Amino acid sequence: MPTNERPYGSWPTPITSEQVVAASVRLSGLAVDGADIVWSEGRPADAGRTQLVRRSEDGTTADLLPAGRDARTAVHEYGGAAWWVRDGIVWFSDWADQRLYRMAPGAAPEPLTPEPVSPRADRYAEGDVSPDGTWIACIREHHAGSSALDVRNEIVRIAAHTPSEPEVLVTGPDFVASPRISPDGRSLAWVQWDHPSMPWDDTQLLVRDLRTGEETVVAGGHGESVFEPRWNEDGSLWFISDRTDWWNLYRWVPGADIQPVVREEAEIGSVGFGLGSAYYTVLADARVVFVRRRSGFDALVVREPDGSLAELDLPFSVITAVQPAGPGTVAVIAGGPVAEPGVYLVDLAAGALEVLRPPRDLGIGPSMLSVPEPVSFPSADGAGLPRTAHALFYPPAHEQYHGPEGELPPLIVVIHGGPTSAAVPVLNLALQYWTSRGFAVVDVNYGGSTGYGRAYREQLLGEWGVIDVADCIAAAQWLAERGRVDRNRLCIRGGSAGGYTTLAALAREDTPFAAGADLFGVADLAALAADTHKFESRYLDRLVGPYPQARKVYEERSPIHHVDRFHRPLIVLQGSEDEIVPPNQSELIVEALRKRGLPVAYLLFDGEQHGFRRAENIRRALDAELSFYAQVLGFELPADEGIEPVVVENL
């Protein structure tokens, strides 16, 4: 039991900003190449670059990319699927110039694609190598100018081993994804969609006979989101679809009807901002292994050939990739409430784990970690009708400190990005940074979040800035009413779309929040509609309304038009090279609050894009936000951390 008393928020903690970034990595792609396993690591300590790591059969690991190379693509700006492997050869898109490179074992990377007319104008992602190994089908995103109207997304064919001019296979749709070559090399499957849809709204799955050019629309259309097509060796095509409200698994054989493989009131997969998802795999023995999400928590499930399902007893709550890795074995990237993501081999028969890439050894006991509690609470829609929303609640946790008797902890309401995304219950030291200091945190899965079915996801349509704000306020007030947090010290923070919700919640005369932190958030919806990248350039059509027809709605919901309602302190953190939410969005709101004499702090991080990747910037952002809360809520910072105070103007 904690024995030392100290005001909430001021507890000394080993989970400092230095600890948050020390040796930290962001695990993403996962591939099996013969007996080897390959994954990618985003490394904040190495200027945020993405390195590829190969684990050989003998258990040794080695970095694959030479110094200065960064396997990261800017397709859709969010990227994903920037590399792939076959027989020891690696193909990857390099962040610096976005060209596609081939790297044989022991050799230097060699470019396969031509140098574009202008820097980074041709971007490549999500390649699939043909069965005979001679060519690659992949996405090419071509930028002919500076406007979103000048961007063309296509599927191209590229020679796998020698430089060549890409041959266009699919063009016309606004977006294409997941090119997949059939096992016999005769057919190509892909997913496509058009504005104003997003990939979780309406997509189509098509197959083309590469010999005749004949095309078949397999699934999808209005009201159906289809993704992650995958050919099986028997010639069947598998895919995920939400045709019954939940993303479930289906199988198609040419000339036959679509067959449901797994149909449950649970999600298989998640929202498709990044490319290259891997939420299921079909094994050689006809078993299917997939990731199932219920109530915000993931589980690994095996479907037997007879249709029966068995959930494996594993210590994971979030699983982001699954790949076949031998008879009765799969490789996964997964983490849990008290363990950061790692790479593991799972023996399906025994349920045993082999650690391939362990999580960091944090040197922190479990009593220092706050374990999330899934909560559901009452809220309302824009018309005041009752509805239920969801969140993950993290109480303060410390093995040595507790708050003064009669004092309740301050609360930080965290809003995920997207906004069509989700809060996930995996150990995140950047969140424990707060709970170990005496803050309570609630990570809100407001209406519109993924993981709760299509109907819940569509609650945000036309209601962005309404439903999300209502649910964040409802979560804070619900916790305060139950005596779990101090209703006078409610704070709200979010990045990107979450930054918009933060600003919208503060731009209310009746806001319950005492302070807020906006990380690269949207202040002016009309400016975002006019000045963002192609992938999201029509996103607001459904979330708010078509622009400029719905101009009045945009103005009403844009915080920049309601600075007269702001009366709480705000800190704003922004990257200088953000193409998704440009810096002018943050600068508009900061300047408006300065003119009104309101407490505001602003930090611009040079060289950062949408989200901070460099260790020094991640540290400074966390510590600056803590310093901000200390100043506006009135508690002392731990003296031994050497935190540089942030300047809060007009405080």
VENBEL-V909227 format. One record per helix or strand. SS is the DSSP state (H for helix, E for strand). FROM is the first residue (numbers start at 0). TO is the last residue. If there is no record, write none. Layout:
ss & from & to
SS & FROM & TO
SS & FROM & TO
This chain:
ss & from & to
E & 3 & 4
H & 16 & 20
E & 25 & 32
E & 35 & 41
H & 43 & 45
E & 49 & 54
E & 60 & 62
E & 70 & 70
E & 79 & 79
E & 82 & 85
E & 88 & 93
E & 99 & 102
E & 109 & 110
E & 121 & 128
E & 134 & 142
H & 147 & 149
E & 150 & 158
E & 166 & 169
E & 174 & 180
E & 186 & 192
E & 203 & 208
E & 214 & 220
E & 223 & 223
E & 225 & 230
E & 236 & 240
E & 247 & 251
E & 258 & 261
E & 266 & 266
E & 274 & 274
E & 277 & 277
E & 279 & 281
E & 287 & 293
E & 296 & 302
E & 308 & 310
E & 317 & 323
E & 328 & 335
E & 338 & 346
E & 351 & 356
H & 365 & 367
E & 372 & 379
E & 385 & 393
E & 400 & 401
E & 410 & 414
H & 428 & 434
E & 439 & 444
H & 453 & 459
H & 466 & 480
E & 489 & 494
H & 496 & 505
E & 514 & 518
H & 524 & 529
H & 533 & 535
H & 538 & 542
H & 550 & 556
H & 558 & 564
E & 568 & 574
H & 582 & 594
E & 599 & 604
H & 614 & 632
H & 638 & 640
E & 648 & 648
